[in-house]
Amino acid sequence: MNVLIAASAGLAVAGMPGALLGACLGLALHARGRLRRAPSPLRPALIVLLIELRSGRSVLGALQTVAAAFPGDVELARAARVATISGLTHAVLPMKGELRGILSQLARAQKSGAALGDTVRAMIEADIASEKATRVARSRALPVRLMLPITLLVLPGLVLLLYAPSMLRLFEDLSGPFS
């Protein structure tokens, strides 16, 4: 949508080269926005953790396997290393963001003796529910976001399509045939 608006603005300002430049600018902004919203590897890591816990591995072994499965995640590797050295409860302290919440829930479940598999499954379901809520909110905002392109691009063309023949006929009747 932004690409279409940028291309239309470029066409109005500088003709065909402006339309190409506007489309390129719109695509670059779109790609930048997509990179900024890169999905976190939280859910796949939780799924691997759940599989490891359900197969009978310890929390520490499962955490090490998850860190090995996602070598690009520095925070996860650091959490596995700290948990190996000083325990899961001490691994929570230096962490930030989503991983801190996951590790704190795992540490609490391990201390209380709760089923770790059920805890991880609840975290996966909460992540799915939050993603679904985000998608629903974005889809509900779509009609409002589409009003601007429809108003600026489609409606003027429709007006020209409907009124141009009658206006030409009116001018022809008033001034005589065009030669």
Secondary structure per residue as TSV (DSSP state, phi and psi in degrees):
chain	resnum	aa	ss	phi	psi
A	1	M	-	360.0	-45.7
A	2	N	H	-64.2	-33.3
A	3	V	H	-64.8	-42.5
A	4	L	H	-65.2	-41.4
A	5	I	H	-66.2	-44.0
A	6	A	H	-64.6	-40.4
A	7	A	H	-66.8	-39.4
A	8	S	H	-65.7	-42.0
A	9	A	H	-64.8	-41.1
A	10	G	H	-64.3	-37.7
A	11	L	H	-65.4	-40.2
A	12	A	H	-69.3	-33.0
A	13	V	H	-84.5	-48.9
A	14	A	H	-128.6	15.7
A	15	G	H	76.4	-150.9
A	16	M	H	-63.3	-43.4
A	17	P	H	-61.7	-36.3
A	18	G	H	-65.8	-36.9
A	19	A	H	-65.0	-42.3
A	20	L	H	-64.6	-43.4
A	21	L	H	-64.9	-41.4
A	22	G	H	-64.0	-40.5
A	23	A	H	-64.8	-40.9
A	24	C	H	-64.3	-41.5
A	25	L	H	-64.6	-42.9
A	26	G	H	-62.7	-41.5
A	27	L	H	-64.9	-38.6
A	28	A	H	-65.4	-41.3
A	29	L	H	-66.3	-37.5
A	30	H	H	-64.8	-43.4
A	31	A	H	-65.2	-38.7
A	32	R	H	-64.2	-39.9
A	33	G	H	-66.0	-36.5
A	34	R	H	-67.2	-38.8
A	35	L	H	-66.9	-34.2
A	36	R	H	-68.5	-30.9
A	37	R	T	-97.4	34.1
A	38	A	-	-62.1	133.0
A	39	P	-	-67.5	142.8
A	40	S	-	-79.4	151.7
A	41	P	T	-81.7	27.2
A	42	L	H	-65.4	-51.5
A	43	R	H	-65.4	-45.6
A	44	P	H	-61.5	-35.5
A	45	A	H	-66.1	-39.5
A	46	L	H	-67.6	-35.4
A	47	I	H	-66.2	-43.1
A	48	V	H	-64.2	-39.7
A	49	L	H	-63.1	-41.6
A	50	L	H	-63.9	-42.6
A	51	I	H	-62.3	-43.3
A	52	E	H	-65.5	-41.5
A	53	L	H	-68.8	-37.9
A	54	R	H	-69.8	-24.3
A	55	S	T	-81.8	-2.9
A	56	G	T	102.7	6.2
A	57	R	-	-77.3	158.4
A	58	S	-	-74.3	167.4
A	59	V	H	-63.6	-41.3
A	60	L	H	-64.8	-44.4
A	61	G	H	-64.0	-38.9
A	62	A	H	-67.1	-40.5
A	63	L	H	-65.2	-38.5
A	64	Q	H	-66.6	-38.4
A	65	T	H	-65.3	-41.0
A	66	V	H	-64.5	-41.3
A	67	A	H	-64.5	-36.0
A	68	A	H	-72.6	-30.8
A	69	A	H	-74.0	-25.1
A	70	F	-	-122.5	77.3
A	71	P	T	-69.6	-18.1
A	72	G	T	-79.5	-14.7
A	73	D	-	-88.7	103.9
A	74	V	H	-69.0	-39.9
A	75	E	H	-63.0	-39.5
A	76	L	H	-67.2	-41.1
A	77	A	H	-65.0	-39.3
A	78	R	H	-65.9	-40.4
A	79	A	H	-63.6	-41.8
A	80	A	H	-65.1	-39.1
A	81	R	H	-66.7	-45.4
A	82	V	H	-66.9	-38.7
A	83	A	H	-65.6	-34.6
A	84	T	H	-67.3	-40.1
A	85	I	H	-79.1	-49.1
A	86	S	H	-123.1	3.9
A	87	G	-	105.1	162.8
A	88	L	H	-68.8	-36.1
A	89	T	H	-67.2	-32.8
A	90	H	H	-78.5	-19.2
A	91	A	H	-74.7	-17.4
A	92	V	H	-72.9	-36.3
A	93	L	T	-60.0	-48.4
A	94	P	T	-80.4	-4.6
A	95	M	-	-81.6	157.2
A	96	K	-	-131.9	158.3
A	97	G	T	75.3	-145.5
A	98	E	H	-65.8	-34.6
A	99	L	H	-66.4	-32.1
A	100	R	H	-64.5	-43.2
A	101	G	H	-63.9	-40.0
A	102	I	H	-64.9	-47.7
A	103	L	H	-66.1	-36.8
A	104	S	H	-67.1	-37.9
A	105	Q	H	-67.2	-39.9
A	106	L	H	-64.3	-41.3
A	107	A	H	-65.1	-42.1
A	108	R	H	-64.3	-41.3
A	109	A	H	-67.1	-36.6
A	110	Q	H	-69.0	-40.0
A	111	K	H	-67.4	-41.1
A	112	S	H	-80.9	-15.8
A	113	G	T	86.0	13.3
A	114	A	-	-70.1	160.5
A	115	A	-	-69.3	119.1
A	116	L	H	-70.4	-34.6
A	117	G	H	-61.6	-41.1
A	118	D	H	-67.5	-35.8
A	119	T	H	-64.2	-45.3
A	120	V	H	-67.4	-39.1
A	121	R	H	-62.3	-39.9
A	122	A	H	-64.5	-36.8
A	123	M	H	-66.7	-39.0
A	124	I	H	-64.7	-44.2
A	125	E	H	-65.1	-36.0
A	126	A	H	-66.6	-38.2
A	127	D	H	-66.0	-41.4
A	128	I	H	-64.4	-41.1
A	129	A	H	-65.9	-39.0
A	130	S	H	-68.9	-37.5
A	131	E	H	-66.3	-39.4
A	132	K	H	-64.8	-39.9
A	133	A	H	-64.6	-38.3
A	134	T	H	-64.9	-43.8
A	135	R	H	-65.8	-38.8
A	136	V	H	-65.3	-41.3
A	137	A	H	-64.3	-40.9
A	138	R	H	-66.8	-38.2
A	139	S	H	-71.4	-29.9
A	140	R	H	-73.1	-26.5
A	141	A	H	-83.7	-8.6
A	142	L	H	-63.0	-44.1
A	143	P	H	-60.0	-36.1
A	144	V	H	-68.4	-40.2
A	145	R	H	-69.8	-26.0
A	146	L	H	-84.7	-10.6
A	147	M	H	-65.7	-37.6
A	148	L	H	-64.6	-50.4
A	149	P	H	-64.0	-36.1
A	150	I	I	-66.3	-42.7
A	151	T	I	-67.3	-41.0
A	152	L	I	-84.9	-27.9
A	153	L	I	-111.2	-46.0
A	154	V	I	-83.7	-43.8
A	155	L	H	-63.0	-44.0
A	156	P	H	-62.1	-38.2
A	157	G	H	-64.4	-39.3
A	158	L	H	-66.3	-40.7
A	159	V	H	-62.9	-44.4
A	160	L	H	-62.5	-40.5
A	161	L	H	-64.6	-38.9
A	162	L	H	-81.2	-40.9
A	163	Y	H	-96.9	-20.4
A	164	A	H	-60.7	-46.1
A	165	P	H	-62.1	-41.6
A	166	S	H	-70.0	-35.0
A	167	M	H	-67.4	-41.2
A	168	L	H	-62.6	-41.5
A	169	R	H	-65.6	-38.4
A	170	L	H	-65.5	-44.3
A	171	F	H	-64.3	-36.5
A	172	E	H	-66.7	-41.1
A	173	D	H	-66.6	-36.1
A	174	L	H	-77.5	-36.8
A	175	S	H	-111.3	-3.6
A	176	G	-	95.6	174.3
A	177	P	-	-68.7	146.3
A	178	F	-	-74.8	139.4
A	179	S	-	-117.9	360.0
